[in-house]
């Protein structure tokens, strides 16, 4: 319970937003980058984003909002703060990691999942980029529940959640930044979602009963999804993290991967990764990592490499989808200007 309370660090900015959709094309028209940068972004290969691409190109442009969701153990939110430091240390913009208003690095797994689904709508409408969701432990279960909320599996409508004013807005529609048409929050997609250590004994907790039967089914509201599991994980692994019950599957069009982390990965501390950005050789290895369902790490570095395989895999998908979302926005803006 105490871990769930520790989510915010900054007071609201005082900025107020009306409870109505944005004006038509407001999000696309507000997007601008330095001359020549758009061509560099469009020239990038999303499957092969290098450290130089991040430093010289992507970091000079906006980024999709990352919605981190931490687990329920006391002080576990600190692991997500560490992971946020890893992301920014690898080059991701801090303002796209920390929430607007209260400045949270992550949301608690005890939050109303409909609030987080409504937050997806708020950011998509303003950023013209689909957010990403990264969940740990019960936060991973909550991430999947948010996807089911967006798919309409737990209700018929979703209200927009305003993170500045910390309340639901009195509307269930947003202005789609790409079509200019009003549309419901229900049915929106995130570009990437992932969970690690979701399942096991945490299925027995009352706040998780609604999702436990749907936990391994990924609806179409995630374009891509990666589920991480590890052996001997008695807390968040089904059958102690061994066997097919730990694997997620797509309900339709979502592209789903499952990654089996090697023995030795600890359920509670997997997101603790800020140490990885302190060694240039470790960072270089992460930047050239290629995803695998059974990843192995045999290199020896001076710096700590604890949790490197999880961090490297997530970072690969984060920078890939960062590039893809920017490319979609640039092409949409150019079509509008034709």
Number of C-alpha atoms within 10 A of each C-alpha: 11 10 18 19 15 17 19 16 12 12 11 16 12 9 8 10 12 9 13 14 19 18 11 16 19 17 22 22 12 10 14 13 11 8 7 8 16 18 12 12 20 16 10 18 13 19 14 15 19 18 18 11 17 19 13 14 17 25 15 14 19 19 26 26 26 27 24 29 29 32 29 21 15 13 16 22 27 19 21 27 23 17 23 24 22 23 22 16 17 21 16 25 19 17 16 17 23 21 21 20 19 18 19 20 28 28 23 25 27 19 15 13 20 23 21 26 28 27 22 27 32 23 20 23 25 18 21 25 28 26 27 26 27 25 29 31 28 29 28 29 29 31 30 30 27 26 27 27 27 32 23 17 14 15 12 10 18 23 23 29 25 23 21 18 17 13 12 18 18 12 16 19 23 24 25 24 25 20 12 17 12 14 15 18 29 25 18 22 25 25 23 26 30 26 27 26 30 33 29 21 15 23 22 11 10 8 16 19 12 12 18 19 10 16 23 20 18 28 26 22 27 29 19 22 28 23 24 25 28 24 21 19 24 18 20 28 27 25 18 18 26 17 13 10 13 26 21 21 19 17 14 12 13 19 17 22 18 20 22 21 22 16 11 12 19 16 21 17 16 21 27 22 25 20 19 25 21 13 14 12 15 20 20 14 14 22 21 14 16 13 16 14 14 11 15 11 9 5 8 10 12 8 14 15 19 18 20 22 23 21 21 21 21 21 19 21 23 22 26 18 24 27 25 20 20 22 20 14 19 21 14 16 19 10 10 13 8 5
